[in-house]
Amino acid sequence: MLQVRCGYFPKIFTPPKYPEKILFCGWHRDINDMIMVLEALLAQGSELWMFNEVPVEERGRYRNAVIRRHLESLPLETFDSILILADESLEDSIVHSDSRSLATLLLIRDIQHVGFSHSSWIRKMQQALDKSIIISEFPDSRTRNLVSVSRISDYVLSNEFVSMALAMVAEDKQIKSEDNKDEIVVGYRLSTADRAVINPQQKLIPHKWFLDDVFVVISGGDQ
């Protein structure tokens, strides 16, 4: 009979959370879901500022993120991170949407460093990354070349991200399943090994896993 050795889950250091100040430029129809995720992840006392062209009666404040004087009304130097959204009002034209996001990005970086010479603006903007994080959303994957060369912002290719997610679901339908299968990991097989390790003894030692490693699980569900 197999003897099971009881182990303890290793204590993983969790860094303390501190309040953050975040700016959203643009508007999504799923903005409420984004706010709920932030509310679950951020520390108490964090602030979310929203800067977009949605009518006042719908969300509380009206501003245009490609007009410099509107952006200058914000304390841009105080934000820990800024997310530039691909505005849904331009979703029918990804070229215009990306152009708008790029314009907002460059305006924000320029406002953060008013007074430096034109010849050094890219270098100054790159240095600004150490002080505040800007993530820009671009529907068109071709725009990545402009942003990656300048290295003044991180970026998310939203359409490409959705395409990859759909491809994953098409390959493995279990990915989209929302059922809790009550699975318990009982072993693993490394990509470099021929045999699986069941009920490993050294459970307290952290291990780095790789993409091709396989976990052995038991499930209380039907599958």
Long-range contacts (C-beta under 8 A, 24 or more apart in sequence): 2-199, 4-199, 5-199, 5-201, 7-203, 7-204, 8-203, 8-204, 9-203, 10-203, 10-204, 10-205, 10-206, 12-206, 17-42, 17-43, 18-43, 19-43, 19-44, 19-45, 19-46, 19-47, 20-46, 20-47, 20-80, 20-81, 21-46, 21-47, 21-49, 21-78, 21-79, 21-80, 22-46, 22-47, 22-48, 22-49, 22-79, 22-80, 22-81, 22-82, 22-83, 23-48, 23-49, 23-50, 23-51, 23-74, 23-76, 23-79, 23-81, 23-82, 23-83, 24-48, 24-49, 24-50, 24-51, 24-52, 24-83, 24-85, 25-51, 25-52, 25-65, 25-82, 25-83, 25-84, 25-85, 25-104, 25-108, 26-51, 26-52, 26-65, 26-84, 26-85, 26-86, 26-87, 26-101, 26-104, 26-137, 27-52, 27-53, 27-54, 27-59, 27-85, 27-87, 27-88, 27-89, 28-85, 28-88, 29-88, 49-74, 49-79, 52-85, 52-87, 53-87, 53-89, 65-100, 65-104, 65-107, 66-100, 66-103, 66-104, 66-107, 68-107, 68-111, 71-104, 71-107, 71-108, 71-111, 72-111, 76-108, 76-111, 76-112, 76-132, 77-112, 77-131, 77-132, 79-132, 80-132, 80-133, 81-132, 81-133, 81-134, 81-135, 82-108, 82-132, 82-133, 82-134, 82-135, 83-134, 83-135, 83-137, 84-108, 84-134, 84-135, 84-136, 84-137, 84-153, 85-137, 86-137, 86-138, 86-139, 86-158, 91-139, 94-139, 94-140, 94-159, 95-140, 97-138, 97-139, 97-140, 98-138, 98-139, 98-140, 98-143, 101-136, 101-137, 101-138, 101-143, 102-136, 102-143, 102-146, 102-147, 104-136, 105-134, 105-136, 105-147, 105-152, 105-153, 108-134, 109-134, 109-152, 109-153, 122-150, 122-152, 125-150, 125-152, 126-150, 126-151, 126-152, 128-152, 129-153, 174-223, 179-221, 180-221, 181-219, 181-220, 181-221, 181-223, 182-219, 182-220, 182-221, 183-217, 183-218, 183-219, 183-220, 183-221, 184-217, 184-218, 184-219, 185-215, 185-216, 185-217, 186-216, 186-217, 186-218, 187-215, 187-216, 188-213, 188-214, 188-215, 188-216, 189-213, 189-214, 189-216
